[in-house]
Amino acid sequence: MPTTSPQFAPLAQLAADLKSGRTTSRALVETALERIADPAGQGSTVFLHVDADHARAAADAHDALRRAGTVLSPLAGIPVSIKDLFDVEGQVTRAGSKALADNAPASADAVTVARLRRAGAVIVGRTNMSEFAFSGLGLNPHYGTPRSPWRANVPGDARIAGGSSSGAAASVADGMAAVALGTDTGGSIRIPAALCGLTGFKPTASRIPKQGGVPLSKTLDSFGPIGVSVACCALVDRILAGRDPGVPATRPLEGVRLGVLTNYVTDGVEASVASAVAAAVNHLAAAGALVEDVRFAPLDRLPEINRYPLVAIEAYAWHRKLMAERGADYDPRVLARLQRAEAASAADYIDLCEARAAMIEAARTTLWQRFDAILCPTVPVLPPRIADLESDDDAFTRTNALILRNPTAFNFLDACALSLPCHPRGEAPVGLMLAGAPNSDDTLLSIGRAVEAVLETTR
């Protein structure tokens, strides 16, 4: 990772700087816009739309409110990016695709976007993504592929930012936004957070309203933040959930029960990833956490259960009409994966939903009764080269499946989950995933803050 980071400070520090007068919202927004416009950077790939005039006007309005003694929330006046999956009033929601480029502009903000605005967030633009959010790699043949900050300055060695919220993560990693709004159906927040050295939070799917945007899976879609710390994600999560803005207190690690998953998620893990995760687990045990290996056998059946993946079946139902009309405008790899789901029957879908319900119940009576959180690598590999995946369909398919595998398991279990960096500073990014029981979001974020505090002193 770069030795000097362009990233914004954590949200709490930015709020303190705004309060003290050390900076202004306009200054923060100008910094973000300058980085987006920098010809040496990747702003033109990371953002599909930049709303500079509105962002400047909003920043000035928040500075005026602050001078008058009104601060809407700790997020007020801070630059935020929005994934191109969410409706923003007056803008076309393309979902990273040319197939929707001719649609009418949205007539209203998505619920999530409206809540961010009410909290005072300054929206600087819409970020790039895997087309229709249907890949964990972040490649986009229409608008370009955002890259990870790792090895970004090495000619010919650009690495994926991860997907599907590729632009969201890159916008935060490159200091073009202080925090990003993304989506996570099978890892699309946690994967790019891990591959860009950031923190990402996938809430329980029912926690955040889903109105206003392009769905992937009505069952599995979750909306959440990517930021530079757990506290940043926790603040934005509470705003998105319609709660009073704040951050759950750090929970002491002493006595916290952490289960280290030993099956399914460990296959094909690269040595450097395994080493970083093992070191992190050892540090957590030394800090007083009760760490225990655990095997959850039902996960080994996921490939069989997901012969026709739940996300693909539900996505096909939404896309079938659009594919018939605009299939030539789809990314061919996305189109092919969607079309395969056409063969799934109603019985296949019902069987899959019943198998998922049984697995969620098995987790409730085993994992979540024994442990406060489950740990595993967010993804088993370091960021792959963009060129290798663009040129080879087989490599794309294999790598996409491998990178999605671990985070998708916890979407299937209806869990909430965090990814936070655990690699030594200056080395390739590795994410440690913490997963919690459905609706234990605040508890998981409290544990996540404690885990982060330990890892910050050891990295």
C-alpha positions as CSV (number, residue, x, y, z in Angstrom):
1,M,0.0,0.0,0.0
2,P,1.2,3.6,-0.5
3,T,3.4,5.0,2.3
4,T,1.6,8.3,2.1
5,S,-2.2,7.8,1.9
6,P,-4.4,10.3,0.1
7,Q,-7.4,9.1,2.2
8,F,-9.5,11.4,4.2
9,A,-9.2,11.3,8.0
10,P,-11.8,9.2,9.9
11,L,-15.2,10.9,10.1
12,A,-14.9,11.7,13.8
13,Q,-11.7,13.6,13.0
14,L,-13.3,15.5,10.1
15,A,-16.3,16.4,12.3
16,A,-13.9,17.7,15.0
17,D,-12.0,19.7,12.4
18,L,-15.2,21.2,11.1
19,K,-16.3,22.1,14.6
20,S,-13.1,23.8,15.5
21,G,-12.8,25.7,12.3
22,R,-9.6,24.0,11.2
23,T,-11.4,23.2,7.9
24,T,-14.7,23.8,6.1
25,S,-17.0,21.7,4.2
26,R,-16.2,23.6,1.1
27,A,-12.5,22.8,1.6
28,L,-13.2,19.1,2.1
29,V,-15.3,19.0,-1.0
30,E,-12.8,20.9,-3.1
31,T,-10.1,18.4,-2.0
32,A,-12.4,15.5,-3.2
33,L,-13.2,17.2,-6.5
34,E,-9.5,18.0,-7.2
35,R,-8.6,14.3,-6.6
36,I,-11.4,13.2,-8.9
37,A,-10.3,15.6,-11.6
38,D,-6.6,14.8,-11.3
39,P,-5.4,13.5,-14.7
40,A,-2.8,11.4,-13.0
41,G,-5.5,9.6,-10.9
42,Q,-8.4,7.4,-11.8
43,G,-11.3,9.7,-11.1
44,S,-12.7,9.4,-14.6
45,T,-12.9,5.6,-14.2
46,V,-14.0,5.6,-10.5
47,F,-16.9,8.0,-11.1
48,L,-19.6,7.7,-13.7
49,H,-21.1,11.0,-12.8
50,V,-19.6,13.9,-10.8
51,D,-22.0,16.5,-9.4
52,A,-19.4,19.3,-8.7
53,D,-21.8,22.3,-8.8
54,H,-24.4,20.7,-6.5
55,A,-21.6,19.4,-4.1
56,R,-20.1,22.9,-3.9
57,A,-23.5,24.5,-3.2
58,A,-24.3,21.9,-0.6
59,A,-20.9,22.4,1.1
60,D,-21.5,26.2,1.2
61,A,-24.9,25.6,2.7
62,H,-23.6,23.4,5.4
63,D,-20.8,25.9,6.2
64,A,-23.5,28.6,6.6
65,L,-25.6,26.4,8.8
66,R,-22.6,25.6,11.0
67,R,-21.8,29.3,11.4
68,A,-25.4,29.8,12.5
69,G,-25.0,27.0,15.1
70,T,-26.8,24.2,13.2
71,V,-25.1,20.9,12.6
72,L,-27.4,18.1,11.2
73,S,-25.2,15.2,12.3
74,P,-21.5,14.2,12.6
75,L,-21.6,13.5,8.9
76,A,-22.7,17.0,8.0
77,G,-20.7,18.7,5.3
78,I,-18.5,15.7,4.6
79,P,-18.1,14.4,1.0
80,V,-19.7,11.0,0.2
81,S,-19.9,8.9,-2.9
82,I,-22.9,6.9,-4.0
83,K,-22.8,3.6,-5.9
84,D,-24.4,3.8,-9.3
85,L,-27.1,1.3,-8.2
86,F,-29.0,3.9,-6.1
87,D,-31.5,6.5,-7.4
88,V,-30.4,10.1,-7.0
89,E,-33.1,12.6,-8.0
90,G,-32.5,14.0,-11.4
91,Q,-29.9,11.5,-12.4
92,V,-30.0,8.3,-14.5
93,T,-29.4,5.1,-12.5
94,R,-27.3,3.0,-14.9
95,A,-26.1,0.3,-12.5
96,G,-22.8,0.3,-14.4
97,S,-24.5,-0.7,-17.6
98,K,-25.2,0.7,-21.1
99,A,-28.5,-1.1,-21.1
100,L,-30.0,1.5,-18.7
101,A,-28.1,4.6,-20.0
102,D,-31.2,5.9,-21.9
103,N,-33.5,5.6,-19.0
104,A,-35.3,8.6,-17.6
105,P,-33.7,10.4,-14.6
106,A,-34.9,9.2,-11.2
107,S,-37.8,11.2,-9.8
108,A,-36.7,10.9,-6.2
109,D,-33.7,9.8,-4.1
110,A,-33.5,6.3,-2.9
111,V,-34.3,6.0,0.8
112,T,-30.7,5.5,1.7
113,V,-29.6,8.6,-0.3
114,A,-32.4,10.7,1.2
115,R,-31.2,9.7,4.7
116,L,-27.6,10.6,3.9
117,R,-28.8,14.0,2.6
118,R,-30.9,14.6,5.7
119,A,-27.8,13.9,7.8
120,G,-25.9,16.5,5.9
121,A,-23.7,14.3,3.6
122,V,-22.4,16.1,0.6
123,I,-22.8,13.8,-2.5
124,V,-19.9,14.3,-4.9
125,G,-20.9,11.7,-7.5
126,R,-21.9,8.2,-8.5
127,T,-19.3,5.5,-8.5
128,N,-18.5,2.8,-11.1
129,M,-19.3,-0.9,-10.4
130,S,-19.5,-4.4,-11.8
131,E,-22.4,-4.2,-14.3
132,F,-25.7,-4.8,-12.4
133,A,-23.5,-5.7,-9.3
134,F,-23.2,-9.2,-10.7
135,S,-19.5,-9.9,-10.1
136,G,-17.1,-9.8,-7.2
137,L,-14.2,-8.6,-9.3
138,G,-15.2,-5.1,-10.3
139,L,-14.4,-5.3,-14.0
140,N,-16.5,-3.1,-16.2
141,P,-16.0,-3.3,-20.0
142,H,-18.3,-0.3,-20.6
143,Y,-16.8,2.4,-18.3
144,G,-13.4,1.0,-17.2
145,T,-12.2,-0.9,-14.2
146,P,-11.2,0.9,-11.0
147,R,-8.0,-0.4,-9.5
148,S,-6.8,-1.1,-6.0
149,P,-4.2,1.2,-4.5
150,W,-1.9,-1.7,-4.1
151,R,0.8,-1.6,-6.8
152,A,-1.1,1.2,-8.5
153,N,2.2,2.9,-9.3
154,V,3.8,-0.1,-10.9
155,P,3.4,0.1,-14.7
156,G,1.5,-2.8,-16.2
157,D,0.5,-4.3,-12.8
158,A,-2.9,-2.7,-12.1
159,R,-4.9,-4.9,-9.6
160,I,-8.6,-5.1,-9.2
161,A,-10.3,-3.0,-6.5
162,G,-12.9,-5.8,-6.1
163,G,-16.6,-5.8,-6.7
164,S,-19.1,-5.1,-7.2
165,S,-18.7,-1.8,-5.3
166,S,-15.4,-1.2,-7.0
167,G,-15.7,2.5,-7.5
168,A,-17.0,3.0,-4.0
169,A,-13.9,1.5,-2.5
170,A,-11.6,3.2,-4.9
171,S,-13.2,6.6,-4.2
172,V,-12.4,6.2,-0.5
173,A,-8.9,4.6,-1.0
174,D,-7.9,7.5,-3.3
175,G,-9.4,10.3,-1.2
176,M,-12.2,11.2,-3.6
177,A,-14.8,10.7,-0.8
178,A,-14.5,10.3,2.9
179,V,-17.0,7.4,2.9
180,A,-18.9,5.5,0.3
181,L,-22.4,4.0,0.0
182,G,-22.3,0.5,-1.5
183,T,-24.3,-2.7,-1.7
184,D,-23.5,-6.2,-0.7
185,T,-25.5,-9.2,-2.1
186,G,-22.6,-11.7,-1.9
187,G,-19.7,-9.7,-0.7
188,S,-19.8,-6.5,-2.8
189,I,-18.9,-4.2,0.1
190,R,-16.5,-6.5,2.0
191,I,-14.6,-7.7,-1.1
192,P,-13.5,-4.3,-2.3
193,A,-12.9,-3.1,1.3
194,A,-10.5,-6.1,1.7
195,L,-8.7,-5.6,-1.6
196,C,-8.3,-1.8,-1.1
197,G,-7.2,-2.0,2.6
198,L,-10.4,-0.4,3.9
199,T,-13.2,-1.3,6.3
200,G,-16.6,-2.3,5.0
201,F,-19.8,-3.3,6.8
202,K,-22.7,-5.5,5.4
203,P,-25.7,-5.1,7.8
204,T,-28.4,-7.7,8.2
205,A,-30.3,-7.5,5.0
206,S,-33.6,-6.3,6.6
207,R,-31.9,-3.4,8.5
208,I,-31.8,-0.8,5.7
209,P,-34.8,0.0,3.4
210,K,-34.3,-1.1,-0.2
211,Q,-36.6,1.3,-2.1
212,G,-35.0,3.3,-4.9
213,G,-32.6,1.7,-7.2
214,V,-31.7,-1.4,-9.3
215,P,-32.0,-4.7,-7.3
216,L,-29.8,-7.7,-7.7
217,S,-31.5,-10.1,-5.3
218,K,-34.6,-9.0,-3.3
219,T,-33.7,-11.6,-0.7
220,L,-29.9,-11.0,-0.3
221,D,-29.3,-7.4,-1.1
222,S,-27.8,-5.3,1.8
223,F,-26.8,-1.7,1.8
224,G,-23.9,-0.3,3.7
225,P,-20.7,1.8,3.9
226,I,-17.1,1.5,3.0
227,G,-14.8,3.7,5.1
228,V,-11.4,4.0,6.8
229,S,-12.5,2.7,10.2
230,V,-15.1,0.7,12.0
231,A,-16.4,3.8,13.6
232,C,-16.9,5.5,10.2
233,C,-19.0,2.5,9.0
234,A,-20.9,2.4,12.3
235,L,-21.9,6.1,12.0
236,V,-23.1,5.8,8.4
237,D,-24.9,2.5,9.2
238,R,-27.0,4.2,11.9
239,I,-27.9,7.0,9.6
240,L,-28.9,4.5,6.8
241,A,-30.9,2.5,9.4
242,G,-32.8,5.7,10.4
243,R,-31.4,5.7,13.9
244,D,-29.9,8.6,15.9
245,P,-26.4,9.1,14.4
246,G,-23.7,7.8,16.8
247,V,-21.2,5.0,17.2
248,P,-21.6,1.9,19.4
249,A,-19.2,1.9,22.3
250,T,-16.1,-0.3,21.9
251,R,-16.8,-3.6,23.6
252,P,-13.9,-4.9,25.7
253,L,-12.3,-8.0,24.1
254,E,-11.9,-9.9,27.3
255,G,-14.3,-12.8,27.3
256,V,-15.6,-12.1,23.8
257,R,-16.1,-15.5,22.1
258,L,-14.6,-15.6,18.7
259,G,-14.9,-18.7,16.5
260,V,-12.3,-19.2,13.8
261,L,-14.0,-21.1,10.9
262,T,-11.9,-24.0,9.7
263,N,-13.9,-25.5,6.9
264,Y,-15.1,-24.3,3.5
265,V,-13.6,-20.8,3.8
266,T,-10.0,-22.0,4.1
267,D,-9.7,-23.8,0.7
268,G,-7.3,-22.1,-1.7
269,V,-6.1,-19.5,0.7
270,E,-2.8,-17.9,-0.4
271,A,0.0,-18.1,2.1
272,S,0.3,-14.4,2.8
273,V,-3.4,-14.2,3.4
274,A,-3.4,-17.1,5.8
275,S,-0.3,-15.7,7.6
276,A,-1.9,-12.2,8.1
277,V,-5.2,-13.7,9.4
278,A,-3.4,-16.2,11.7
279,A,-1.3,-13.4,13.2
280,A,-4.5,-11.3,13.7
281,V,-6.2,-14.1,15.5
282,N,-3.2,-14.6,17.8
283,H,-3.2,-11.0,18.7
284,L,-6.9,-11.1,19.5
285,A,-6.3,-14.1,21.8
286,A,-3.5,-12.3,23.5
287,A,-5.8,-9.4,24.1
288,G,-8.2,-11.6,26.1
289,A,-10.6,-12.8,23.5
290,L,-11.8,-16.5,23.9
291,V,-10.7,-17.9,20.5
292,E,-11.7,-21.3,19.4
293,D,-11.6,-23.2,16.1
294,V,-15.0,-24.2,14.8
295,R,-16.3,-26.3,11.9
296,F,-19.8,-25.5,10.5
297,A,-20.4,-28.6,8.3
298,P,-23.6,-27.2,6.5
299,L,-21.4,-24.8,4.6
300,D,-19.7,-27.7,2.7
301,R,-23.1,-28.2,1.0
302,L,-23.3,-24.7,-0.4
303,P,-22.0,-25.6,-3.9
304,E,-24.6,-28.4,-4.2
305,I,-27.4,-26.2,-2.8
306,N,-26.5,-23.3,-5.0
307,R,-26.5,-25.3,-8.3
308,Y,-28.8,-22.4,-9.4
309,P,-27.7,-19.6,-7.1
310,L,-30.4,-17.7,-5.3
311,V,-29.0,-14.4,-6.5
312,A,-29.0,-15.5,-10.1
313,I,-32.6,-16.8,-10.0
314,E,-33.9,-13.6,-8.5
315,A,-31.7,-11.4,-10.8
316,Y,-33.0,-13.3,-13.8
317,A,-36.6,-12.5,-12.9
318,W,-35.8,-8.8,-12.9
319,H,-33.6,-8.8,-16.0
320,R,-35.5,-11.1,-18.4
321,K,-37.4,-8.4,-20.1
322,L,-34.4,-6.0,-20.3
323,M,-32.2,-8.8,-21.7
324,A,-34.7,-9.5,-24.4
325,E,-34.7,-5.9,-25.4
326,R,-31.2,-4.7,-24.7
327,G,-29.1,-7.9,-24.4
328,A,-26.5,-6.6,-26.8
329,D,-25.7,-3.8,-24.4
330,Y,-24.9,-6.1,-21.5
331,D,-21.4,-7.2,-20.5
332,P,-21.3,-10.6,-22.2
333,R,-20.0,-12.3,-19.0
334,V,-22.9,-10.9,-17.0
335,L,-25.4,-11.8,-19.7
336,A,-24.2,-15.4,-19.8
337,R,-24.5,-15.9,-16.0
338,L,-28.0,-14.4,-15.9
339,Q,-29.2,-16.5,-18.8
340,R,-28.1,-19.7,-17.1
341,A,-30.6,-19.1,-14.4
342,E,-33.4,-19.4,-16.9
343,A,-33.2,-23.1,-16.6
344,A,-34.1,-23.0,-12.9
345,S,-37.6,-24.2,-12.1
346,A,-40.1,-23.0,-9.4
347,A,-39.3,-26.2,-7.5
348,D,-35.6,-25.4,-7.7
349,Y,-36.2,-21.9,-6.2
350,I,-38.5,-23.3,-3.4
351,D,-36.0,-26.0,-2.6
352,L,-33.2,-23.4,-2.4
353,C,-35.2,-21.1,-0.1
354,E,-36.0,-24.0,2.2
355,A,-32.4,-25.2,2.3
356,R,-31.4,-21.6,3.2
357,A,-33.9,-21.4,6.0
358,A,-32.6,-24.7,7.4
359,M,-29.0,-23.5,7.3
360,I,-29.9,-20.2,9.0
361,E,-31.6,-22.3,11.8
362,A,-28.6,-24.6,12.1
363,A,-26.4,-21.5,12.5
364,R,-28.7,-20.1,15.1
365,T,-28.6,-23.2,17.3
366,T,-24.8,-23.8,16.9
367,L,-22.6,-20.9,15.7
368,W,-24.5,-18.0,17.2
369,Q,-25.2,-19.7,20.6
370,R,-21.5,-20.5,21.0
371,F,-19.9,-17.4,19.6
372,D,-20.2,-13.6,19.6
373,A,-18.6,-13.5,16.2
374,I,-17.1,-15.8,13.5
375,L,-13.7,-15.0,11.9
376,C,-12.3,-15.9,8.5
377,P,-10.4,-14.4,5.6
378,T,-12.7,-12.0,3.8
379,V,-11.2,-13.2,0.5
380,P,-8.6,-16.0,0.1
381,V,-6.3,-14.2,-2.3
382,L,-4.4,-10.9,-2.9
383,P,-5.8,-8.5,-5.5
384,P,-5.5,-10.2,-8.9
385,R,-4.2,-8.4,-12.0
386,I,-6.8,-6.7,-14.0
387,A,-5.2,-7.7,-17.3
388,D,-5.2,-11.4,-16.4
389,L,-9.0,-11.4,-15.8
390,E,-9.9,-9.2,-18.8
391,S,-8.1,-11.5,-21.2
392,D,-9.2,-15.0,-19.9
393,D,-12.8,-16.0,-19.5
394,D,-11.8,-19.1,-17.5
395,A,-9.6,-17.1,-15.2
396,F,-12.4,-14.7,-14.7
397,T,-14.9,-17.4,-13.8
398,R,-12.6,-19.2,-11.4
399,T,-11.4,-16.1,-9.7
400,N,-14.9,-14.6,-9.4
401,A,-16.2,-17.8,-7.7
402,L,-13.2,-18.0,-5.3
403,I,-13.4,-14.3,-4.3
404,L,-17.2,-14.4,-3.7
405,R,-17.1,-17.7,-1.8
406,N,-16.4,-16.6,1.8
407,P,-18.5,-13.5,2.0
408,T,-21.4,-15.0,0.1
409,A,-21.7,-17.7,2.8
410,F,-22.7,-15.1,5.3
411,N,-25.2,-13.5,3.0
412,F,-26.7,-16.9,2.7
413,L,-26.8,-17.2,6.6
414,D,-28.5,-13.7,6.8
415,A,-25.6,-12.6,9.0
416,C,-24.2,-9.1,9.4
417,A,-20.4,-8.9,8.7
418,L,-17.4,-6.6,8.7
419,S,-14.2,-6.7,6.8
420,L,-11.3,-4.8,8.3
421,P,-7.6,-4.7,7.3
422,C,-5.2,-7.1,9.1
423,H,-2.1,-7.0,6.9
424,P,1.2,-5.5,8.0
425,R,1.4,-1.9,6.9
426,G,3.1,-1.4,3.5
427,E,2.2,-4.9,2.4
428,A,-0.5,-6.4,0.2
429,P,-4.0,-5.8,1.5
430,V,-5.7,-8.6,3.5
431,G,-9.1,-8.4,5.0
432,L,-10.3,-10.1,8.2
433,M,-14.0,-10.8,8.2
434,L,-16.1,-10.8,11.4
435,A,-19.6,-12.1,11.1
436,G,-22.4,-12.0,13.6
437,A,-25.9,-13.4,14.0
438,P,-28.8,-11.8,12.2
439,N,-29.8,-8.5,13.8
440,S,-26.7,-8.4,16.0
441,D,-25.3,-5.4,14.0
442,D,-24.6,-3.0,16.9
443,T,-22.9,-5.8,18.9
444,L,-20.8,-6.8,15.9
445,L,-19.7,-3.2,15.3
446,S,-18.8,-2.8,19.0
447,I,-16.7,-6.0,18.8
448,G,-15.3,-4.8,15.5
449,R,-14.1,-1.5,17.1
450,A,-12.2,-3.6,19.8
451,V,-10.7,-5.9,17.2
452,E,-9.6,-2.9,15.1
453,A,-8.0,-1.3,18.1
454,V,-5.9,-4.4,18.8
455,L,-4.9,-4.8,15.1
456,E,-3.9,-1.1,14.8
457,T,-1.3,-1.6,17.5
458,T,0.2,-4.7,15.9
459,R,0.2,-4.0,12.1
